């Protein structure tokens, strides 16, 4: 359990953050009036970026002060978190759209219809639970791979090569 404990912890934290953020958006009324949802989504992604960084920092600290954490191993850590968050994503989407904001799909369809953007039928094709779960899985995968590569590069440590001085043991004639 200790080998994957940090990965499980951060996958759970990231997933819980997504659910809490949806509750925060709903409480502020952004799941009824979508006029300023882009701004609040931007803040969400900034916080999410910092959460991923903290996960990498936590893992690096757990390895010890003098441990070498190469890009390959750091990237594997990130991909493991990505896999876990991707598996948890459908559960989070279900919690968000069935419990936290059950009227979300109806509200966004009505909002976009009032703007005259598309027909009801076309909006219902993209604003439903199945499509949202698939989109959530794809977002978790793509963002996870990007964050993994970025933070693996940032937090990797280089191998330190200690060069010992060469002494000449031969006697001069």
Secondary structure per residue as TSV (DSSP state, phi and psi in degrees):
chain	resnum	aa	ss	phi	psi
A	1	X	-	360.0	-35.8
A	2	X	T	-64.9	-29.2
A	3	X	T	-65.1	-36.2
A	4	X	T	-113.6	11.4
A	5	X	H	-60.8	-43.5
A	6	X	H	-67.2	-40.3
A	7	X	H	-62.6	-45.1
A	8	X	H	-62.9	-42.6
A	9	X	H	-58.9	-48.1
A	10	X	H	-75.1	-31.1
A	11	X	H	-64.3	-41.1
A	12	X	H	-66.7	-41.6
A	13	X	H	-63.4	-44.8
A	14	X	H	-65.0	-41.3
A	15	X	H	-66.6	-43.9
A	16	X	H	-63.5	-38.9
A	17	X	H	-59.6	-42.0
A	18	X	H	-60.4	-42.7
A	19	X	H	-67.9	-43.8
A	20	X	H	-63.9	-38.2
A	21	X	H	-65.3	-39.8
A	22	X	H	-62.9	-39.1
A	23	X	H	-64.7	-39.6
A	24	X	H	-62.8	-47.0
A	25	X	H	-59.8	-43.5
A	26	X	H	-64.2	-42.1
A	27	X	H	-63.9	-32.9
A	28	X	T	-80.6	-6.5
A	29	X	T	91.4	8.7
A	30	X	T	-75.1	-9.3
A	31	X	T	-96.6	7.5
A	32	X	T	-118.2	-42.5
A	33	X	-	-117.1	112.8
A	34	X	-	-96.8	15.8
A	35	X	T	-65.1	-28.9
A	36	X	T	-123.4	27.6
A	37	X	H	-69.0	-26.3
A	38	X	H	-63.7	-42.0
A	39	X	H	-62.9	-44.2
A	40	X	H	-71.7	-32.1
A	41	X	H	-66.6	-36.0
A	42	X	H	-61.2	-43.9
A	43	X	H	-63.8	-39.8
A	44	X	H	-56.8	-48.5
A	45	X	H	-69.2	-30.2
A	46	X	H	-65.2	-46.8
A	47	X	H	-64.2	-41.2
A	48	X	H	-60.6	-39.7
A	49	X	H	-61.7	-42.8
A	50	X	H	-67.9	-36.2
A	51	X	H	-61.0	-42.8
A	52	X	H	-62.7	-41.6
A	53	X	H	-62.4	-42.7
A	54	X	H	-64.1	-36.2
A	55	X	H	-61.5	-43.7
A	56	X	H	-66.8	-39.2
A	57	X	H	-62.9	-43.8
A	58	X	H	-59.4	-45.4
A	59	X	H	-64.9	-43.4
A	60	X	H	-63.4	-40.8
A	61	X	H	-64.0	-35.8
A	62	X	H	-68.9	-20.9
A	63	X	H	-76.3	-20.7
A	64	X	-	108.7	160.9
A	65	X	T	-64.8	-42.1
A	66	X	T	-100.8	11.5
A	67	X	-	-71.4	147.1
A	68	X	-	-97.0	124.4
A	69	X	-	-122.0	94.8
A	70	X	-	-74.4	163.2
A	71	X	H	-53.3	-44.2
A	72	X	H	-58.1	-46.7
A	73	X	H	-70.9	-38.6
A	74	X	H	-65.5	-39.5
A	75	X	H	-65.5	-40.5
A	76	X	H	-60.5	-41.7
A	77	X	H	-57.7	-48.8
A	78	X	H	-62.3	-40.2
A	79	X	H	-66.9	-32.9
A	80	X	H	-67.3	-43.1
A	81	X	H	-61.9	-41.2
A	82	X	H	-58.1	-46.2
A	83	X	H	-60.6	-43.9
A	84	X	H	-66.6	-44.0
A	85	X	H	-66.7	-31.9
A	86	X	H	-67.3	-39.8
A	87	X	H	-67.3	-34.4
A	88	X	H	-81.7	-15.8
A	89	X	H	-57.0	-47.4
A	90	X	H	-59.7	-35.5
A	91	X	H	-65.4	-44.2
A	92	X	H	-63.1	-43.2
A	93	X	H	-61.9	-41.5
A	94	X	H	-62.7	-45.7
A	95	X	I	-60.7	-44.8
A	96	X	I	-63.2	-50.0
A	97	X	I	-92.3	-9.1
A	98	X	I	-106.8	-29.1
A	99	X	I	-110.3	-55.2
A	100	X	I	-71.7	-46.3
A	101	X	-	-138.3	72.9
A	102	X	T	-67.2	-19.9
A	103	X	T	-96.1	9.8
A	104	X	H	-56.0	-51.5
A	105	X	H	-64.3	-42.2
A	106	X	H	-62.1	-44.4
A	107	X	H	-63.8	-43.7
A	108	X	H	-71.3	-34.2
A	109	X	H	-64.5	-46.9
A	110	X	H	-63.7	-39.6
A	111	X	H	-62.1	-46.8
A	112	X	H	-71.8	-30.8
A	113	X	H	-65.2	-39.7
A	114	X	H	-65.4	-24.9
A	115	X	T	-86.5	-8.1
A	116	X	T	70.0	32.1
A	117	X	-	-81.1	-43.9
A	118	X	S	-149.7	177.0
A	119	X	-	-83.1	160.6
A	120	X	H	-58.9	-41.9
A	121	X	H	-61.8	-43.7
A	122	X	H	-69.1	-34.3
A	123	X	H	-70.2	-37.5
A	124	X	H	-67.6	-23.6
A	125	X	H	-70.7	-30.1
A	126	X	H	-106.9	-11.8
A	127	X	S	-115.6	75.4
A	128	X	S	-149.9	168.9
A	129	X	H	-63.8	-45.0
A	130	X	H	-61.4	-47.0
A	131	X	H	-65.0	-40.6
A	132	X	H	-66.5	-38.5
A	133	X	H	-64.8	-45.1
A	134	X	H	-61.5	-42.1
A	135	X	H	-65.4	-39.4
A	136	X	H	-63.9	-39.8
A	137	X	H	-65.4	-45.0
A	138	X	H	-64.2	-39.6
A	139	X	H	-64.8	-42.2
A	140	X	H	-63.1	-41.5
A	141	X	H	-66.6	-50.3
A	142	X	H	-68.1	-46.1
A	143	X	H	-65.5	-38.4
A	144	X	H	-62.7	-41.8
A	145	X	H	-67.1	-41.0
A	146	X	H	-64.3	-48.7
A	147	X	H	-61.9	-39.8
A	148	X	H	-61.5	-47.0
A	149	X	H	-65.8	-44.7
A	150	X	H	-61.7	-51.3
A	151	X	H	-76.4	-26.7
A	152	X	H	-64.2	-39.2
A	153	X	H	-69.6	-41.3
A	154	X	H	-69.2	-42.3
A	155	X	H	-98.9	3.8
A	156	X	-	-67.5	154.4
A	157	X	-	-116.8	148.3
A	158	X	-	-89.2	148.2
A	159	X	-	-70.0	131.8
A	160	X	-	-97.0	126.6
A	161	X	-	-103.0	121.6
A	162	X	-	-93.0	120.7
A	163	X	-	-97.3	119.5
A	164	X	-	-87.4	139.3
A	165	X	-	-65.6	141.2
A	166	X	-	-90.1	127.7
A	167	X	-	-110.7	141.3
A	168	X	-	-88.0	116.4
A	169	X	-	-96.3	-6.0
A	170	X	S	-78.0	141.7
A	171	X	-	-84.0	142.0
A	172	X	-	-80.7	141.9
A	173	X	-	-94.7	360.0
